[in-house]
Amino acid sequence: MNTFISIAEFVLALGSIILLHEFGHFIVGRLSKIEVEEFGIGFPPRALKLFTWKGTLFTLNWIPFGGFCKFKGEEDPQAAGGLSAANKWARLATLLGGPVMNLLLASLLFAIVVFQFGMPQYNVAQIKEVILGSPAAIAGFLNGDILVEVNGQKINSVEQVISTTQQNLGKEMTLIISRDGKEVSLSVTPRLNPPIGQGAIGVVMGNPILPINFFQAIPSGVQSTFQMGKQLLMLPAMFVRGQVDSSQMRLISPKGIYDIYAQVRTESEQANNYDPKSVLLNMVSFFGVISAALGFSNLLPIPAVDGGRIFFMIPELLFNKRVPAKFENAVHAIGFTVILAIMALVFIQDFINPVVLPK
């Protein structure tokens, strides 16, 4: 029963993300005076005609996963009032509507998480836990200490403390910490061969959490979304440099995404002692990642997806010279066929070799 509920939750959440993508196309297209023949909830075959609104037929379809937005004249520049016949700026805005909707949703979901958990102060390093018997415990460090300076240098990140510690293995370091509003100087010698999982000085570090209101959380949500886009763009270069293993570049189907979802949910439940609020917020963050990934991947210049269609608009946008419709449609048709073939193989791969997150 738990598995059934988990699958139902996943299908509903991912389907809603896809449906919002299509709604982004729909709303921008309608605002751009482009006719929409059908807006479907779920995928065909059609189950029910719901209603017609301003010339658009709204339908409910049997496959309960996402939806679609069918514009008039998507591939025919001669169809008056259709997508392909619209001016270049209207077409560009309509094509961007779906991905932008996903990026807005991702920013909103990330902002909700930051609002609930608080804003990490990334420029402040704090000791979250001191391991008993470690050099840090012997030196007098306590949970909650704020690290101010290390060897005379002002600390502005956890990474800086880790880097300086690694450079001084076996050598005494002097740290100034802030405790109860007072600064205290402590000395500690990082171990050359610490016990597994303890680190050189034996502390767990993190960032203090600053409570903020929802409107203060919005910029952080937007920043998190675009940080994901940056990572996506950097992946190929990181792979070439050997910074990313080939297993981390694996394509996954919705089945693979569900495998990740199930593992993340299970680990979140165990880590948070099955606290419903914490688990829910972790799932909100997970689907924020999925929405951002869908938004950015749809902007890639791949035939048949939004980014591919935008790519074909570049000559028109820059030089007012449109690529012949027959050629563009042929490329998209071939691209769509290739994408379907690849997705079929990826689906098979995800069943034969399920995705397993590293421990």
N, C-alpha and C positions, 0 to 999 in steps of 0.2 A: 504493500500500500504506500509506504514511504517513497519507493522508487516511482510509482505511478504519479504521486503528488509532485515529486521533484521534476519529472518529465513535463507534467502539465504546467508547472510554474515556468520552466525554461521555455517551452513553446510559446506561452502567453507573453513572456517578457521579450524574447527575441522577435517574435511576430509583431509585437507592438513597435519595436525599434524599426523594423522594415516598413511597417505600415506608415509610421511617421515620416520616413524617407519619401515614400510615395506621396504623402499628403503635402510635403514640401514642394514637390513638383507641381501638384495640383493647385495649391493656393497661389503660387507665383505665376503659373500659367494662366489661371483665371484673371488675376490682376493685370496680366499682360494682354488680355483680350484674345487668348488662344482657346479654342473650343476643346472641351474634354468630352469624349464620347461615353466613357465608362470609368467609374472608380470602383474597383472591386476590393472587398474585404476577404482575404484568403485568395487561394488560387483556383482556377477552373478545374473541373467542370462546375458550371453555375448551379447553385442550389435554389436561389431565390432572388427575384427582383424586389428590392426594397422600396425605392421611390425614384422619381426623376426631379432634379432641381436645376433650373436654368439650362436645360438641354443636356445635362449629364445624368446618365443612368447609374444609380448606386446599387451594387449587387452584393449578395452574400454567396460565397463559393465553398465547395466541399472541402478543399484542403486548407485547414485552419492555421495557416502560417503566412503572416505578412499580408501583402496585397499588391495591387497594381493600379497604374493610372494610364489609361489609353487615350492619347491625344488624337484628334482628327489630323489626318495627313502627316503622320510622323515621318514618312519617307517620300512624300509627294509635294514638291514645291508648288505644284499647280492647284492644290486643294485650298481654296480660299478659306481663311479663318483657321487653318491648320497650323501645326507646329513648324513644319518645314517651310511654310510660306510666310511665316512671321519675320519681322526685321531681326537683324543679327543680335541686337541688344536684348530683345524680348526672348529670343531663343537661348542666349547665354544665361540670362537671369533664371529662366525656367530650368535649364540643365543644372545650374548651381543650387537650385532650391532644395533638392533632395539631400545632397551632402551637407549643405549648410544647416538644414534642420537637424541632422545627426550630430553635428558639431555643437549646435546650441543645446541639444538634449544632453550630450556628454558634459558640457560645461555646467549645466543645471544640476546633474546628478553628482558631479564632483563637488560642487558648491554645497549641496545638501550634506554630504559627508563631512566636509570641513566645518560647516556650521555646527554639526552635532558633536564632532570629536574635538573641535578647536583647531587653531592655526599653529602648526609647528614653527618655532622660531629657529630657522635653519642656520642662522648666524650665531647661535648660542649652543655650547656643548654642555650637557648636564649628565652627571652620573646617576643612572637609574638603579644600578645594583652593584654592590661590592661583594665579591666572593670571599667567604670566610677563609682565613689562612693565606690569602694572596698578598703580594707585596703592597697593594693598595690598602688592604685592611690593616696590615702592620704599620703602614705609614700614617694611618689615621683618616683616610678618606671615608666619607659617609654618603649614604643614599641621599640624593637631592642636591649635592654640591654642584655649584656652577663653576666650570673651569674658565679662568680669566686669562692667565698667561702660562706659557710653558717655555722654560729656558729664556725668559726675557722677551718673548714674542707674544703679542696679543692674540688670543684664540678667537677665530671667527667661524669655525666649523668643526664638526666631529672628525671629518676626514683629515684636517690639519693635525689634530691630536694623534690620530692613528699613524700618520706619516712620520711625525716627529718621534713617536715612540719606536717605530721600526728602525729609525736612523740611530737610535741610542740604546740598542739592546746591550745589556751588560754594563751600561753606563748610568750614573746617577742623573736624574732629571729633577729640576726644581719647578714646581707648579704653584701658582697662586690661585686659590679657590675662593669663591664667595659663599659664605654660609651665614644665614640669618642676618644679612645686611653687613657683615664684617668680612674683611679679606684676611685669609690665612695662608701662610707659605708652608708647603709640604714638600718633602723630598722622597723620591721613589726610584728604585732601580728596576727597569724592565727585564724580565727573564729571557735568557737565550732559548731555553727549551721549556716553555710552559706546558702544563697538562692540556690535553686535547679539550677544546671548547672553552678554555678560560682566558686566553689572550695573554699578552706579555706582562701586564700589570694586574690583571684580574678584575676588570670592571666591565659592566655593560653600560654603554653610553647611548644617549639619544638627545632629543631636543625638547625643551620645555614647551608646553602647550598653552597657547594664549586663547582664552574664550573670546569669540567674536560674534557679531550678529550676522544675519543672513546676507545683508547687502554688502558687508565687508568680506564675506566669503566668495562672492561672485567673481572678483578678479582672480582669486586663487583657482577657482573652477576653470576659468578661461585659460589661465596659465598652464594648468595640468593638461588640458586638452591639447594645446599647441605643443607642449613638451612631448606628448605622444606622437604628434606629427613629425617632430624633429627626429625622434628615435626611429620612426618608420623610414624616413628618408636616409638616415645614416646606416641602416642595416646592411645594404649591399656593400658599402665601403668597409664596414666593420668585418663582414664576412671575408672579403678579399684580404684584409690585414690579419686574419686569423683570430680576431677578437670575439667572434661568434661561431660556435660549433654548427656544423651542417644540420644537426638534429633540431636546432633552434630556428632554422629557416623553413621548417616543414609546413607545407600547405595543409590546412585542415578544413573539413566540411562542417556543417551544422552538428553532425554526430560527434566530431572531434571537439567542437566548442562545448557540447553538452558534457563530454567526458571531463573537460577542464572545470566546467561549472560544478559538477558533482564533487570533484576532489576539493575544489576551493571551499565549497559549502561545508563539506565534512570537516576539513581542517579548521575552518572558522568556528564551527560548533564546538569542536574539542578545545580550541585555544581560548574560547570565550565562555567556557563552562555552560554552553547551550543558552547563553543570554540572548533572548529573541531580538532585542534592539541592536546589539553589536553584530549579530549574524546578518540581520537585515541590512544594516549599513554597509557591511562588507560586500553583500550581494549587489547593493546599489552601485558601489564603486566598480564591481566587476562588470556590470552592464554599462557603466559609463565608459569603460575601456572598450567594450564591444561596439558601442555606438560611435565612439571616436574612430576606431579602426575602420568601421563601415564607411564613415564619412570621408576619411582620407583615402582609403583604397579606391573609392568611387571617383576620386579626382585624378587617379593615375591614368596616363594616356594609353589605355587598353581598349582595343576595338570593342564596340557593343555596350560599354559602360559609359557613364556620364563623362568621365575624363577623356575617353576616346573620341566622343562626339565633340567635346570642347576643343580637342586637339585639331580636328578637321576644320574648326572655325578660325584658326589662327590666321591663315591667308586672308580671310574675309575681314577679320578684325583689324589687321595691320595694313592691308593693301586694297581692301574692298573687292577682292577677287574670290569668288566662291568656288570650292571644289565641286566638280560635277556630281550631281546627286546619284547617278547610276554607279559611279566609281565608289563613292562613300558608302552607299547602301551595300554594295558587294563586299567591301572590306568588313563592314559590321556583321553581315550575314556569316562570312567565314569565321570572323572572330567569335561570334556567338556559338557557332558549331564547335569550335575548338574549346571554348570555355566549358560547354556542356560535357565534352569528352573528358576534359581534365577533371571536372567536378565528379564525374562518374568514377574515375580512377581513384580520386581522393576519398570518396565515400567508401569504396571497397577497401582502401588502405586503412581507413579509420576503424573498420570492422575487424579486419585481419590483425592489425597492429594498433590497438587503441593508444591514444595519447596518455602518457603517464608523466605527471609533473615531477621534477627532481626533488628529492628530500633535502 
